Amino acid sequence: MAPLRDEGILIMGSGLSVHNMKAFFADPGSDSGAKLVAAMKEFDVWLNAVCTSRKGPDRNAQLTLWDKAPSGKQAHPREEHLIPLLVVAGAAADSHGVSLPSSVGSLPMSSFLFGG
């Protein structure tokens, strides 16, 4: 996909930095809800660090290990909502990512811009 980017074609992916439906509906005031929210934040911090401080093959290698990242499998019990980020990051080649943080309730929902 990088050749498409080199031709000036916008490559866009959609998804969420965390996608755990239990966390969406958890009560952050309860012990179990607070632990779940903390786990989602932990993964979002890891994802931000990888996307913004690394680039190229190093970033891509780290992203392929998302399921071994802190709270990775908890943040994404299934990977389909994270795969678009992997595609876009791969097409970004040596561009650093820029974090565009947001949230839904108490959950982090970071987005990333590469090469912009």
VEXVOTOR-353353 format. One record per residue (C-alpha): residue number from 1; x, y, z. Coordinates in steps of 0.25 Angstrom, whole numbers, plus 5000, padded with zeros to 4 digits. Example, Ala and Ser with C-alpha at 12.3 -4.5 7.8 and 13.67 -1.06 7.14 Angstrom:
<recs>
+------+------+------+------+
| resi |    x |    y |    z |
+------+------+------+------+
|    1 | 5049 | 4982 | 5031 |
|    2 | 5055 | 4996 | 5029 |
+------+------+------+------+
</recs>
This chain:
<recs>
+------+------+------+------+
| resi |    x |    y |    z |
+------+------+------+------+
|    1 | 5000 | 5000 | 5000 |
|    2 | 5012 | 5009 | 5002 |
|    3 | 5013 | 5012 | 4987 |
|    4 | 4998 | 5017 | 4987 |
|    5 | 5002 | 5026 | 4998 |
|    6 | 5014 | 5031 | 4990 |
|    7 | 5004 | 5035 | 4979 |
|    8 | 4997 | 5044 | 4988 |
|    9 | 4985 | 5034 | 4991 |
|   10 | 4979 | 5035 | 5005 |
|   11 | 4980 | 5022 | 5012 |
|   12 | 4970 | 5022 | 5023 |
|   13 | 4967 | 5012 | 5034 |
|   14 | 4956 | 5012 | 5044 |
|   15 | 4955 | 5005 | 5058 |
|   16 | 4957 | 5007 | 5072 |
|   17 | 4970 | 5007 | 5081 |
|   18 | 4962 | 4999 | 5090 |
|   19 | 4950 | 4990 | 5087 |
|   20 | 4945 | 4982 | 5099 |
|   21 | 4929 | 4983 | 5100 |
|   22 | 4930 | 4979 | 5115 |
|   23 | 4938 | 4991 | 5117 |
|   24 | 4929 | 5000 | 5110 |
|   25 | 4918 | 4997 | 5119 |
|   26 | 4926 | 4995 | 5132 |
|   27 | 4923 | 5004 | 5144 |
|   28 | 4937 | 5011 | 5146 |
|   29 | 4932 | 5013 | 5161 |
|   30 | 4932 | 4998 | 5164 |
|   31 | 4945 | 4990 | 5167 |
|   32 | 4943 | 4981 | 5154 |
|   33 | 4940 | 4993 | 5145 |
|   34 | 4951 | 5001 | 5150 |
|   35 | 4961 | 4990 | 5148 |
|   36 | 4955 | 4988 | 5134 |
|   37 | 4956 | 5003 | 5130 |
|   38 | 4971 | 5003 | 5136 |
|   39 | 4974 | 4991 | 5127 |
|   40 | 4968 | 4999 | 5114 |
|   41 | 4977 | 5011 | 5118 |
|   42 | 4989 | 5002 | 5120 |
|   43 | 4988 | 4997 | 5105 |
|   44 | 4985 | 5011 | 5100 |
|   45 | 4997 | 5016 | 5106 |
|   46 | 5005 | 5005 | 5100 |
|   47 | 4999 | 5007 | 5086 |
|   48 | 5002 | 5022 | 5087 |
|   49 | 5016 | 5020 | 5090 |
|   50 | 5018 | 5010 | 5079 |
|   51 | 5011 | 5018 | 5068 |
|   52 | 5017 | 5032 | 5072 |
|   53 | 5032 | 5028 | 5076 |
|   54 | 5035 | 5017 | 5066 |
|   55 | 5034 | 5017 | 5051 |
|   56 | 5036 | 5007 | 5040 |
|   57 | 5039 | 4993 | 5042 |
|   58 | 5042 | 4995 | 5057 |
|   59 | 5028 | 5000 | 5059 |
|   60 | 5022 | 4990 | 5050 |
|   61 | 5029 | 4979 | 5057 |
|   62 | 5024 | 4984 | 5071 |
|   63 | 5010 | 4986 | 5066 |
|   64 | 5009 | 4971 | 5061 |
|   65 | 5012 | 4967 | 5076 |
|   66 | 4999 | 4975 | 5081 |
|   67 | 4993 | 4963 | 5087 |
|   68 | 5006 | 4962 | 5096 |
|   69 | 5005 | 4976 | 5100 |
|   70 | 5000 | 4981 | 5114 |
|   71 | 4985 | 4977 | 5114 |
|   72 | 4986 | 4975 | 5099 |
|   73 | 4976 | 4963 | 5098 |
|   74 | 4967 | 4970 | 5109 |
|   75 | 4967 | 4982 | 5100 |
|   76 | 4964 | 4975 | 5087 |
|   77 | 4958 | 4961 | 5090 |
|   78 | 4957 | 4960 | 5075 |
|   79 | 4967 | 4967 | 5066 |
|   80 | 4957 | 4972 | 5055 |
|   81 | 4956 | 4986 | 5060 |
|   82 | 4971 | 4987 | 5061 |
|   83 | 4975 | 4982 | 5048 |
|   84 | 4972 | 4995 | 5040 |
|   85 | 4983 | 5002 | 5049 |
|   86 | 4993 | 4991 | 5045 |
|   87 | 4990 | 4993 | 5030 |
|   88 | 4991 | 5009 | 5031 |
|   89 | 5004 | 5008 | 5040 |
|   90 | 5010 | 4998 | 5030 |
|   91 | 5007 | 5008 | 5018 |
|   92 | 5013 | 5020 | 5026 |
|   93 | 5027 | 5014 | 5025 |
|   94 | 5036 | 5023 | 5032 |
|   95 | 5026 | 5034 | 5037 |
|   96 | 5024 | 5035 | 5051 |
|   97 | 5010 | 5035 | 5056 |
|   98 | 5003 | 5046 | 5063 |
|   99 | 4993 | 5043 | 5074 |
|  100 | 4979 | 5049 | 5073 |
|  101 | 4974 | 5045 | 5087 |
|  102 | 4959 | 5044 | 5090 |
|  103 | 4950 | 5037 | 5099 |
|  104 | 4937 | 5030 | 5101 |
|  105 | 4933 | 5032 | 5115 |
|  106 | 4944 | 5028 | 5123 |
|  107 | 4951 | 5019 | 5112 |
|  108 | 4962 | 5024 | 5104 |
|  109 | 4959 | 5024 | 5089 |
|  110 | 4972 | 5029 | 5082 |
|  111 | 4973 | 5031 | 5067 |
|  112 | 4986 | 5033 | 5059 |
|  113 | 4991 | 5041 | 5047 |
|  114 | 5003 | 5036 | 5039 |
|  115 | 5010 | 5045 | 5029 |
|  116 | 5002 | 5057 | 5031 |
+------+------+------+------+
</recs>
